[in-house]
Amino acid sequence: MVWLITVVIVILIALKWRSSSKPINFVKGIAKAQLKAYNTAKIRLPNAAKDDLITEAITSRLNVDKYYSESEIRWDLKNDSGSGTYRQSIKILIIREYEHLMGSIPSSEIVDIIEEQVDLIIPEEL
């Protein structure tokens, strides 16, 4: 009986790992977490400027400073084609995190997934 339970648990863990290792799930997970982080930053800092809220939300991500420093975040907000939107910041974050974890830049297919999913999850007005 113990073996059966152990096998079922191992199978469930393997299925969960397999589904979370898909690029679309990777992107969705980060985008949803960052949307929550932005809303939390808005609550914690109600009078903060938009750039400060974006920086606060992104830097709240665990170990983000290893691949995306606060100064780089602020530079991207000011110099990225003048867009300075939260959507664009999250796309940059996901690309940098992907590079950090995988050791290579994402393929064009993965960049398309990033663009599509972030646009679906992060509201345009942020």
PyMOL commands that set and color helices and strands:
alter all, ss='L'
color gray80, all
select helices_A, chain A and resi 2-20+23-44+50-59+64-66+70-79+86-102+108-121
alter helices_A, ss='H'
color red, helices_A
deselect
rebuild
show_as cartoon
